[in-house]
């Protein structure tokens, strides 16, 4: 089994009775709630808490933790305007909305230049970028320190598909898979994605469909609709003994290249050996070059990343090929290729037209249309 | 560029004026003629000649040359009944039919137990096995020693596609390919093969279609018909900037697992980094287990082999998948899958029926039918 990032799988899950009474309570926003869950279950190993200033600065400037381990995105807790004052050495309880989610030992309180963070990690400080918008709402003060988290999965949707890294590792072991490719997605699986997954699955033992279900921007398709798509397509079109579906409860950063490495490393913690990186992975708008999220891996040695990035082109159905292909394998022209933009598909669904089966499986088209009609 | 097997690309090609006059002339059979060409051009690096007894025995017993380098099949020159006597230290000229092909320094003359060789390397001594039939016709005396070979490619068919390892390496370099997958074949390319090649091509820079055109058994499809198939399918269905066609002038041994490793290692000499190994690679009849030619690679470290074997299942068109797949990626049943045996296809062609486009591209079906009709 592949080693977790940094060598040790973190587990910071505690039971509710371990939460101290009568200490300061700080407020998590949605991304921080997601991060707390991810750190707690070991998905963010070797992180044991929200970053202190030295790790934060090292990550922003060098894409590494202070100890040199590759880490490409800040994982930070921001002081909120209405939160009470805290001091280094305090133990604080962390709340999301009305619910206690965990606790933190305050090790560091530090100021950050948020637009510098944006330029380095998101490669832009344009306020139209959803990641920049997020940063613009923060105070500029971060609190770092080790955390503990409650396991509140029983209250969450998709409970059956909410495996933590320990559990996916047990699952892969039970299935006898030695090589496992993870597919990150925040979209329904259309035939283009299915093709990349199946090309990978020809070479490895198992496929983990690992949809991100943490915070996304408002116009992304809701997770419950997507989960229905995943369950349906797996049932109809994938061999059940070689596929697994579990959710990835992280928030999207839309950080493109840096998030591709982040996504890959976190999947290693789940026990995956290969990770699919398509064009413009974790991108948004036109902020990133088509291949930037693939090329960024060249900054690190294969041993540092360890999980193998499988770098693909966009896929399409080609009438002349009579099948799925990419520009790497199809010599024909655009006229032969069935290509629909996301915008076009949304327009078709809104108009009650099912996208063609060369673009998306009919069962998936129907789920999407039903969701639009609601 | 990947290192040749053993670290150095051999080149034992000489011009005709270097062939000595008035020395003993020995006779090459067809396989030996192929081997002489392969050794001469460096395709069999690090071999510099036909094997001496110590290398032969080491290869038969341990799948390694005496120096420990992995080598799975004997490459030997057999003394023929009508050949004149030779002694260690002699220089001899090697003739195929009426043509001088090269020369050899006689370093060793040794007896071999040919049926022991058969059992170890072919895993059978059944006389119906074409490799056993070949051995049964030999004298049992082998002559080993370094060779030199003439470059007679201008007299051979498919001259434009007869690149030696030096030349394929230059070609790959010119094309900017860093990763190249080789496809060994002694059959036309049907859609099943095309699928395996294209799955590979999604992950690597270039594809070398590398058909074996040396001695094959009589009922294999002739090389000229196959070459027409390869040229046609490449032109119609493959991106020209990512594919190359060149021939592999080796003889078939039908040695299954041992020949799979042999085929892989030789492709490394041509500069390839990946090698497709399907089910029953280089097999014949029912002599080898379905996966034996894939499993055998586990006897060696990845560094010893270096070229990466890509291990695939049989592919087929699946109507329910609406595309090509294998048992690794398709959950549907046999009824959905278009599968035709070689026997069935031959019968269809003989009856003037084109095999369906799900099995073979129409242009290829037509070439095969035209060849049958001749």
Contacts between the chains, C-beta under 8 A, distances in Angstrom:
chain1	res1	chain2	res2	distance
A	196	B	202	7.8
A	198	B	325	7.0
A	198	B	329	4.3
A	199	B	199	5.1
A	199	B	202	4.8
A	199	B	203	7.5
A	201	B	328	5.8
A	201	B	329	5.1
A	202	B	196	7.9
A	202	B	199	4.9
A	202	B	312	6.3
A	202	B	313	7.6
A	202	B	326	6.2
A	202	B	328	5.7
A	202	B	329	6.2
A	203	B	199	7.5
A	203	B	203	7.6
A	203	B	310	6.5
A	236	B	331	7.9
A	237	B	320	8.0
A	237	B	321	6.6
A	237	B	331	6.8
A	238	B	329	7.6
A	238	B	331	5.9
A	239	B	327	7.4
A	239	B	328	7.0
A	239	B	329	6.7
A	239	B	330	6.7
A	239	B	331	4.3
A	240	B	331	6.5
A	242	B	328	6.3
A	242	B	329	7.8
A	310	B	203	6.5
A	312	B	202	6.3
A	313	B	202	7.7
A	320	B	237	7.9
A	321	B	237	6.6
A	322	B	357	6.8
A	323	B	323	4.6
A	323	B	324	5.8
A	324	B	323	5.8
A	325	B	198	7.0
A	326	B	202	6.3
A	327	B	239	7.4
A	328	B	201	5.8
A	328	B	202	5.7
A	328	B	239	6.9
A	328	B	242	6.3
A	329	B	198	4.3
A	329	B	201	5.1
A	329	B	202	6.2
A	329	B	238	7.6
A	329	B	239	6.7
A	329	B	242	7.8
A	330	B	239	6.7
A	331	B	236	7.9
A	331	B	237	6.8
A	331	B	238	5.9
A	331	B	239	4.4
A	331	B	240	6.6
A	357	B	322	6.8
